[in-house]
Amino acid sequence: MKLLVAALEAELVAFPEDLPGFDRLVTGPGKLQATYALTRALDAGSYEEIVVVGTAGAIDTLLSADVYEIDAAIQHDVTDIDGIVGQHVSLPPRVELGREGVTIATGDHFVDDVEAVAVIRPLGAGLVDMEAYAYAWVAEQFGVPIRVIKAVSDRAQDDAITDWRATVTACSAQLREFIRDEYGV
């Protein structure tokens, strides 16, 4: 059995309620809710793979409105005791997912302005979201393989939340097609 994970129900609107071979988990947005919900799910059950689907903002101008596999996750909203952005005082700066893809920067706020993008982009990420780092770190703690698949919903610039609301349903359809192609369900 695999575990299909999303932060929000809106990201799963194109998916059937029952997907053969998958349990379903909606965690809520942000790193804390993602960590809590996924930890509880993995503590309660055994899964051969975690498959995360969701939306992300593109901060790399070369990334189009498409679906991307995530290769690693970093945090953009932490600093260590020396004030280095992206470095946590006790967590690894980068969690590798063991796949080819795009690096995502996770933070507990919705990125929607040029100034925030200018701070995040030098960290080496092409996408931003609010949960991927937490999912990847929890999966690593439990030793469960994880895939994170993200559909670009916006450019993480001014009015990005308006763009997200307008595109989340289309993103869900793109993610559903990806899962159908990859897993045959």
N, C-alpha and C positions, 0 to 999 in steps of 0.2 A: 504494500500500500504506500502511496505517495501522499504528501500533504500539500495542497494548493493553498497558498497564502496571499492575501492582499490586505492592505491597510484599510481600505474603504469598500463598502458594498458597491459604490458607484463604479469601481474598477472591475467589478465582476458582472455587470449587468448583461453582458453578451454570453455569459456562461450559464449552462443549465445548473439547476440547484444540485442535482446528483450527476457527477462526472465519474464514469466507471474507472476504478482503480485509484481514485483520489478521495481523501477526506478534505474538507474545506475549513479554512480558518480566516476570519476577518479580525484583525488585531486592534484596529483603531490607529489614528495617525501619531507619528512621533516615535522617538527612540524608546521612551519608557514603556509606552503601551505595547510596542512591538516586542520588546524584550520580555515583558511580563507574559503576554499571551502565548508567544512561541515557546517560552520556557515551560509554561503549564502544559501545553499540548505535547511537548516532547517528553515531559515527565510522566504524562498519563498514557502515552502510546508509543509504539515503535514504528518508525517509518524508514523506508529504504531511500527516500529522497524528499527533499523539500523543494517545491517549485514556487517561487515568488513571482507574481505578476503585478504590475502597477504602472503608474505614470511617473514621468520625470521631466524636469526642465532641462533643456539643452543650453549649456554655457559655451560649448565649442561651436563656433560658427560653421564648421564643416559638417556637423551632424544635422541631417534632415529630419523631418517629421516621420520617423520610421520606428521599427522595433529593434532593440539592441540587447544583446547578451552582455551581462556585466562580468568583467574579469577580476575586479577588486573593488573594495569599498574603503573610503577614508572618512574622517569626520572633519567638517569645516568650521564647526562652532565650539571647538575646544582649544585651550592653550595649556601648555605645561607650566611648571614653576618658573621657567625662564622666559615665559611669554611667547613661546613659539606657537603660532597658529597651526592647527591640524595635529598637534602633538598632545596627547592626553597624559596625565601624570602616571597612570598605571596600565592603560590599555594599549595594544599595539597600534602604531600609526596607520597601518594598512592591513586589511584582512583579504587574503587572496582566495579566489573561488575556484582556481584551477581550470579556467576556461579562457578562450580567446574572446576579447570583447573590449568594452569601454569601461573606464574607471568612473565610479560614481562617488560624489561627495555628499555625505548625509549630515543633516543638521535639524534642530528642532524648530526651525522657522521656515515658512514658505518663502523661498527666494524670489523676489520680484522687483529688483532694482539693479541698475548698472553698477553702482558702487559695491554692492555685495558680490556681484559677479566678478568684478575687478580684484577683489580680495581672494575669492575662491579659485578662480581659474589657474593662478600660478601653483596651486597645490597639486596640479596634474590631473584633474578630473575633467571629463567632458559633459557629464550630467550631474544634476542635483536632485535629491529627494529627501525624505524625512525618516526613512526606516531601514534602508538596505544594510548599513553598517551593523545595526543591531541584529538583524536577521542573520547575517553572515557570522557574526561573533558568537551568537547563541548556537547556531548549527555547529560551529567549530568546537564549542565546549562539549556538545553531545556526540560529536564524531559522526554527524549525519551529513551526507553530501547535499549541497544546495546549488540551485540555479536561480539566478535573479534575472528576470526578463522585464525590460522597461520600454514602454511606448512614450515617445516624446509628445508632450501635451502643450508645451509652451517654450518660450525662449528665456524664461527667468528674468525678464525685464519688466518695465512699468506695465501695469495692468495684466500681469501674468495670471493672476487668479481669475480674471474674466476669461482669458484664453482657456484656462484649465476647465472651467465650468462649461465652456462651449465645446470642448473637444474630448472630455472624459469618456463619453459614450462611444465615440469613434475609436478612441484608444482601446477601449475594452474589446471592441470587435476585432481590432488588429491583434490583440493579445490572444483572443479566442482562436483566431486563425492560426497563429503561431503554435499554440498548444495542440490543436488538431493535427497540424503538419508534423510536429515533433513526436507526439505520443499516440496519434491515431484514434483519439477519442474526442 
